[in-house]
Amino acid sequence: MQEPADDVMKMYVGNLSFQTTKQDIEALFSQHGQVTDVHLPTDRESGQPRGFAFVTMDSAASMKSAIAALNGKELDGRNLKVNEAQAREERGGGGGGGGRPAGSGGGRRY
């Protein structure tokens, strides 16, 4: 039998304070089961946290317990938004504007 993928037990945690650390998140979620990963994305330019995280638990039961207990709970002055993470959608290739090619502006030709 195949093991469930990690993203089955992955949660999105939103509305985090910029002061909240990975350790704070792990301590809070570990009250509901074993935390196997905490990903706290940061802004590329400033290095500041982006206000959300992804938390992976060791089992679906732990994840469900954490969601039930922590969604709406206050942490560092903010009410958390906790739900099951959704699979990331495929993003299409670059978009293109329409219009004329560069350099073909509406000037007169002589």
N, C-alpha and C positions, 0 to 999 in steps of 0.2 A: 504494500500500500504506500502511496506517495505522501510525503510530508507536506503539510499546508505551507504555502509561501508565506514569507515574513510579512508581506503587506496585508495579509488576512488579519493580523493582529496589530496593525499600525493605526495610530490615532493622529488626527490633526488637533493641535491645541492652539487656539487663537486668543487674541486680546491679551497677550502677555505684556507685562511692563518691561521696558527696556532694561530695568535693573535685575530682572529675573535671570538666574543662571541655570546652566545644565544641571548642576548639583541640586538646586532648589526643585527643579522639575522631577528629577529622579527620586528625590526623597519623598515628594508628595505622591507620585504614582506608585512607588514601591510599597506603599501601605495597602495596595490592592493586588499585589502579585509581583513576580520578578520582572524587572525592567531589563530588556536585552539591548536597547539602543535609545539614545536621545539625540536628535539632530536639531540644532538651534541655528537656522540660517542667519547669516550676517550680510549686511550691505557690502558690496565689493569695494566701494570707494571709502566709506566712513568706518567700516568695521563694526558699526553698531548692529545689535540684534534687530531683526526685522519685525518682531512682535508676534511671531508664531513659532511653533516647533512641531516636530513629529516624534511620537513616542511609540516604541514597539515593545509589546509585552510577550511573555513566554507562552501564553495560552489565550484562547478566545474568551474563556470564562473570566480571566483576569482583566482583559480589555473591557468586557461588558460591565464588570464591577466598577472599574475606574470611570467609565463614561457615566454610569448611573450616579456615582458619588460625587464626581468632580465637575460635571457640566454645570456652569452657573456659580461654582464655588469661587470665593474671593481669594486671590493670591497677589500680594504686593499691591493692594488697592485696586485691582482690576478683577472683574467677573470673567472667569475663564469660559471659553467656548470649546467644548471637547466633543468630538464625534469621530466616527470611523473614517479613516482617510480614504479618499476616492482615488482610483487609478488615474495617473496622469494621462491626459489625452494626447494623441499624436498631434504634433504641430506641423502644418504644411510648410512647404518651401517658401522662399522669399516672395513677397508680394511685389507687384510691379505697378507703377502708375500707368496710365495710358498716355495718350497724347503723342506729340511729335518727338522725334529724336532730338537730342541736344544739338544745339547749333542751327536748328532749322526755323529760328524765330521769324516773325512776320515781316522782316525788312524787304525792301525792294531789291530785285536782282538787276544788274546792269549788264 
